[in-house]
Amino acid sequence: MEIGELWAIFGPGVAGAVFGAGWWFWVDAVVCSSVNVPFLHYLPGIFASIAALMFNCVRREDIDYSPYDDGEWRLKLWLFLAYVVSFVSLAASVGLLIQESVPVDRYCRCLTVRVRFSQWADILDCTLRIADSSNLIQK
């Protein structure tokens, strides 16, 4: 068997496992955290899941490089928007990590670092979902 045939057989299973691992890290961090996690921290993961659904709406067979064909620009625009949503969700999770963990103390003007596991799990969650979506598109 060639690598392409093996990827066609096992690729969706691997992608689903990576997606499930991303959700598992996030849910485990929220459940095991002693700190109440605000709803704002859920949003990057929710949007990363929406981006994964956007990726899965496009079939691989429909994507073909043809510089003179006008019919595929909608698919390419849809995939571009899916990538934008997925990377913005990753950037939002990193931004939330930085905003929550590195506040400036107004009395001593120094940085105090407080990092919770749920913040790192949010970044890992979004990263695994982007990796999952990229695996589904590859040929």
N, C-alpha and C positions, 0 to 999 in steps of 0.2 A: 504494500500500500504506500502511496505517496503521502507526503505531508499535507497536501491540500485535502485529500480524502479524509485523513485522520482529523484534520481541523474541522471539516464539515460534520463529522460524526460527534466529536467530543467538545467542540467549541461552545455550543449553547449550554452544555452542562457545566463547563468551566466558568462561563460567564455568569450563569445563575448562582454558582457557588460563591463567586467573588461578590456578586450583588448581595447575597444573603449574609456573607461575612461582614460586609460594610454595615448592614442594618444590625447585625448581632453585636458588633462593637459599640454602636451607638446606644442601643437599648440596654446593653449590659452596663455601660457607663452611667446611664441615667438612673437605672434601678439601684445600682450599688453606690451611687453618690450620696453622701450625707448632706450635700448642699442642694437646695431647691433650684432646679434648672429652669430658667424662664423660657417662655414660648419662643422668644426671639432666636434662641439657640436651636430650635427645631427647624427653622425655616431653610437653612442651607441644605439639610438632608432631604427635606420635602422637595425643594427645587431640583436637587440632584436626581431624585427619583422621577420627577416629571421629565427631566432631560433624558433619562434612560428610556422612558416611554416614547419620547419623541424620536430617539434613535431607532427604536424597534418598529416604528410605523413605516419605515422605509425598507423595502426589500433590496437585497444586494444585487439582484438581477436588473433592477430598474436603473442602477447607477452605471453609466457608461460614459467614457470620455469621447465626446464628439464635438469638436469646436464649431461645427456648422448646424448643430441641432438646437432648436429653441425649446424643445419640450422638457428638457431636464433641468432647466434653471430653477424651477420651483422646488425640485427635490434637493438640489444643491443649496438653495436658500434655506430650506427647512433644516438640513443637516448643519448648516452654518449657525442657525439660531439655536439648535440643540447644543452645539459646542459652546456657544456663547453662554447659554444658561448653565451648562455644567461647569465651566470655568469660573463664572461669576459666583456660583454656589461655593466652589472651593475657595475663591478669594474672600467671600463673606465669612466662611468658617475660620480662615486665618485671621481676618480682621477682628472677628469676635474674640479670638484667642488673645490677640495683642491688646485689644481694648480692655478685656477683663483681667488679664494677668500682669500688665505692666502699668499700673496707675502711678501717677506722680504724687508723692506725699507733699501736701502744700506747706507743711511746717518745716521740713528739713530739705526740701527741694532735691530729693534723691529718689531713685527708682526703687520701688519695692516689688518683687516678683512673687506672684502667687499663681501657680498653674494647677488647675484641677485636671483630673484624668478625663472628665467628660469633654473638656475642650480639645484635648488631643484626639479623643475618639471621634469627635465631630470632623476633624480634618482627615483622619484615616477613613472615616465613612465616606466622605465626598470623594476622596482619592480612589477608593476601591470602586465606587460607582462610575467614575469616569473611566477607569481601566476596564470595567465591565462593558460599558457602552462602546469603547474603542475596539474591544475584542469582537463584538458582534458585527461591526462594519467591515473588518479586515477580510480580505479574500484568502 
